[in-house]
Amino acid sequence: MKVLVTGGLGFIGSHTVVELCNEGFEVVIIDNLSNSSKEVLTRLKKIVDRDILFENIDLKEKDKVVDFFNRHKDIKGVIHFAASKAVGESVQKPLLYYENNLTTLIYILQEFSKKEKAAFIFSSSCTVYGQVDMLPITENVPLKPAESPYANTKQIGEEIIRDLCKVQENLKAISLRYFNPIGAHESSTIGELPIGMPQNLVPFITQTAIGLREQLLVFGDNYPTRDGTCIRDYIHVVDLAKAHLVALKRVLEDTQESNYEIFNLGTGTGRTVLEVISSFEKVSGKKLNYKITDRRTGDVTVTYADIEHANYVLGWKAEKSLDDAMRSAWKWEQKITSNKL
Ligand code: UD1
């Protein structure tokens, strides 16, 4: 069965392609290489030991989207990852984010939803919740105003899909709200490839440990948490990738409760920044050079997922531990830095 994965050479996309191929799906990747590398395709083929179709298409070019679906009439499912995702950049360049993240979604839905049966998985984020005041976060809490244009594109993206599902019963869709994806494939063949200075905690930790960065700055230790640092729900990217497979099968097999559903993807357990550092030090055997500094503007104190809905309805649960994720992230860092790929 043929499935389109947009953004399939990115961090979460590439890990999902592996799971799909392992399950026997025929995968076509669309990626414009704006935040990824063609090398990832070579590595993917190495992991799954077979060919994977790839097209370098910018999904903002509507005629190319139309042409793609005309050429691939046998596509049964779409997993849509392709999007810009840097929160800070989205504040500086809001139009770029609205254009990149929303026109592409609209063009794909316009073409794909013409099919008699269309199974669609949307890559959303816990960022849609905004500044929450109830923990753990359940899927049905009313969403707070978006904190950034990036977050707004995810809120609007979900609304677009929900509205379309109301009038088109042939469209079956699921939005997956990720918490903090970390780690890498156990083969260390694919992983996160931050361009320039990493914005997220785990690549910053591993780059510091390997000597690419001098010191990790921990943003604040005076939050009302057990050790004063912020709490997040860190989930292994392979667990996350597996959830996409389960969600896709659910829409393809038409076992949904309604034709549009939303699931949180997290572990359900919150970890402080210092706990993440301590896990890293344990699995790597290295002491990390870090220091406490001021709070980062915009950081929420605590977020972690309520995972009951995903557990019971989707039948999925994260299986890997924080240590597993940190071990794989460290192995991956050592491999990319020593250029042994
Ligand atoms: C990020 C994204 C958010 C997305 C979420 C899950 C940003 C600003 N936000 O949020 O949109 O929904 O991931 O994918 O990119 N930290 C440090 N030092 C560092 C880096 C981070 O102390 O150098 C701390 C942060 O203060 C935070 C935690 O580590 O408490 C995690 O930070 P980060 O990896 O950037 O993720 P989020 O802020 O949760």
Boltz pocket constraint, residues with backbone or C-beta under 6 A from the ligand:
constraints:
  - pocket:
      binder: B
      contacts: [[A, 85], [A, 86], [A, 87], [A, 88], [A, 125], [A, 126], [A, 127], [A, 178], [A, 179], [A, 180], [A, 181], [A, 198], [A, 199], [A, 200], [A, 201], [A, 202], [A, 204], [A, 216], [A, 217], [A, 218], [A, 219], [A, 220], [A, 229], [A, 230], [A, 231], [A, 232], [A, 273], [A, 296], [A, 299], [A, 300]]
      max_distance: 6.0
